[in-house]
């Protein structure tokens, strides 16, 4: 009986781990996409152009 309990517990822990890994991957992907969008919104200033 104890061996069966351990196997079930391992499967439950593995399922939880996979869920959190998937959520983490989605968060990382969204963060990277947001960073790319911000990169394109900025414009470099030229050193020889000065507006007063």
C-alpha positions in Angstrom: 0.0 0.0 0.0 2.8 2.5 0.9 4.5 2.0 -2.5 1.3 2.9 -4.3 0.8 6.0 -2.2 4.3 7.2 -3.0 3.8 6.7 -6.7 0.5 8.7 -6.6 2.2 11.5 -4.6 5.0 11.7 -7.1 2.5 12.1 -10.0 0.7 14.8 -8.2 4.0 16.7 -7.5 5.1 16.3 -11.1 1.8 17.7 -12.3 2.1 20.7 -10.0 5.7 21.3 -11.2 4.7 21.1 -14.9 1.9 23.6 -14.3 4.2 26.1 -12.6 6.9 25.6 -15.3 4.4 26.3 -18.0 3.1 29.5 -16.2 6.7 30.6 -15.7 7.5 30.1 -19.4 4.4 32.2 -20.4 5.4 35.0 -18.1 9.0 35.0 -19.5 7.7 35.0 -23.0 5.3 37.9 -22.3 8.1 39.9 -20.6 10.4 39.3 -23.6 7.7 40.4 -26.1 7.0 43.6 -24.0 10.8 44.4 -23.9 11.0 44.0 -27.7 8.0 46.4 -28.2 9.7 49.0 -25.9 12.9 48.7 -28.0 11.1 49.8 -31.2 9.3 52.7 -29.5 12.5 54.5 -28.6 14.4 56.7 -31.0 18.1 57.5 -30.8 19.0 61.2 -30.6 21.7 62.5 -32.9 24.6 64.2 -31.3 24.7 67.0 -33.9 21.1 68.0 -33.6 20.2 70.4 -30.7 16.8 72.1 -30.4 16.6 75.1 -28.0 
